[in-house]
Amino acid sequence: MCRAGGGCKRAGSERKGPVGAAAGAAPEMGEQPIFTTRAHVFQIDPSTKKNWVPASKQAVTVSYFYDVTRNSYRIISVDGAKVIINSTITPNMTFTKTSQKFGQWADSRANTVFGLGFSSEQQLTKFADKFQEVKEAAKLAKDKSQEKIETSSNHSQASSVNGTDDEKASHVGPADTHLKSENDKLKIALTQSAANVKKWEIELQTLRESNARLTTALQESAASVEQWKKQFSICRDENDRLRNKIDELEEQCSEINREKEKNTQLKRRIEELESELREKETELKDLRKQSEIIPQLMSECEYVSEKLEAAERDNQNLEDKVRSLKTDIEESKYRQRHLKVELKSFLEVLDGKIDDLHDFRRGLSKLGTDN
C-alpha cells in the first residue's frame, strides 16, 4: 500500500515497452511508448480537494506515449480494464515532488490532480526528468504548429494579392505558376488542419466521457470508503463488547478459584474431623470393656459416622457443582449464589455436628467420671 507523500512498500520496476489498452485510453496506431515505469496511482478527492484517493490497489504500469501524427504526448495507465490515467501533456503543466518517493501534477482537462508513489527516489527522479523533457517537446511542437499556421495564413494572403494582380495584368508567368502551386498546397494543408480539428474535437469528447467515468468511479470509491468506515466502527464496538465480556468471565473464573480454595479448606477440616473420629473410636474401644452401654454408644458413633459420610457425599456433590460451574460460565453468578447457600448450610450442619461431638465427648467424660 502507498501513502500519499510517502513511499510504497512494494517495489515498482522500470521497463521499456507497451502497456495494456483499455477503452478511451488505448494507444493509437501513431502512438509509441517512450518511457515506462511502475507506481501506485492516486487522484485527489473531488469533494475535499485535499485527501488522496487510491486509484489502484497495487503498483501499475505508467507510460509516456508520443503521437507521431499529432505531435503530442500522453501519460497513460491502465489497471486491468480500468483507465486510471489518460493525461495529455501541455506546456503549462508542472510535475511537483512532494516527498522523496511521491510526485503529482494537475490536469485541467481531466479536472483532477494525479499523484504517483514510487518504490525509490531514483524512479521518481527519472519520471520527473522525463516529464520535463516531454513538456519541453510539447512546447516546441506547439510553437512549430503556430508558426505553420501563421506561415500558411501569410502565404494565403500573398496568393490572394498575387492572383488579383495577375487578373489585372491578364498575364500568366513562371512566378504565377509557382504561387498557384503554393496556394494549392496551402489549401490542402488547411483541409488537413480542418480534418485534424474534427479529430481533436472527437478526442476532446472522448476525454470528457472518460472524465465523466472517472468522476463516477471516484464517487463510488468515496461511497465505498464511507461503508468501510461504518463496518470498521461496528467491528470496533463488537470488539469492545467482547473485551468487556472476557473481563467478566475472567472475574467469574477468579471467583470460582476462590470457591475452590474454600472447598480445599473444607476438605482439610473434614480430614481433621475424621482424625478426631478415629481417636473417639479408640476411646470407645476402651470404654466397651468398662460399660454395658457401649452398644448404645457405638450406635450413636455409627450415627455420627453416617452423618460424616453424608457430609462427605455433600462435599462430593459440592465438587461436582464446582466442575459444573466451570462448564457453564454464563450461569455462574446464579450457581455461585446457590453454592454459597449450600456451603453455608453445610457449614451450619458441620458446626452442629461438631457441637454434637463436643456434647458427645462431654457425655463420655461425664460417664467415665460416674463410673
Disulfide bonds with the S-S distance in Angstrom:
Cys2-Cys8 1.64
